[in-house]
């Protein structure tokens, strides 16, 4: 994850400050919760799924 995205994520989670990426956070969080609740979810993959979804919703593209 790029430093800029990581800083915005920290602002949303810890500092409760307004961010342009709050909607991206909410969408990624909801989809990650759905994945985590599925029968095929792997616990070790959940943080990775959230990170990639957040990055996708913020930038419009996913890096591998």
N, C-alpha and C positions, 0 to 999 in steps of 0.2 A: 504494500500500500504506500502510495506517495506520502511524503511528509505533510503536504497541504491537507490531504484527505484525513490523515491521522489527527491533525490538529483540530479540524472541524468536528470530527467524531468526539474528541475529548471535550470540546466546547459544548456539544449537545448533551453528553452524558454527565459530565462532572460539574460543569460551571453553570448549567441551566441558562445560558445566554442565547439570545436569538441567533439563528443561523439560517442561511439560505437553503441548507440541506436537511432541514428537519423532516420534510416530506419524504426525502430519500431514506432517511433513517427509519421512519415509521414503516414504509413499505418493505424495506429489507428486514426489519424486525418481525413484522407480521408473517412474511414468507418463511423466515427462519424458524419461527415458532411452529408453523404448520409442518415444516420438514422435521423438526425435533419431535413432534408428536406422532409422526408416522412410524409404522412398524419397521420400516427398513432404515431408519436413521442410525447413523454411527456417531456415537458421542464425540469422537475425536474430530469429526468433520464439521460439526455445528459451527464453531467459530470461523472456520474457513468459508463456509457457505454464507454466513452473515457478511464477512469482509468482502467477498466477491460481489454479493448482491448490492451492498452499499456503494461500492466502486462503480458498478454497472449503472445504478440509478443516478449517480452524481455526474459521471463522465459520459455516459451513453455507450461505453464500450468496456469490455472486460479483457484484462491482460491475463495470460496464463502463468 
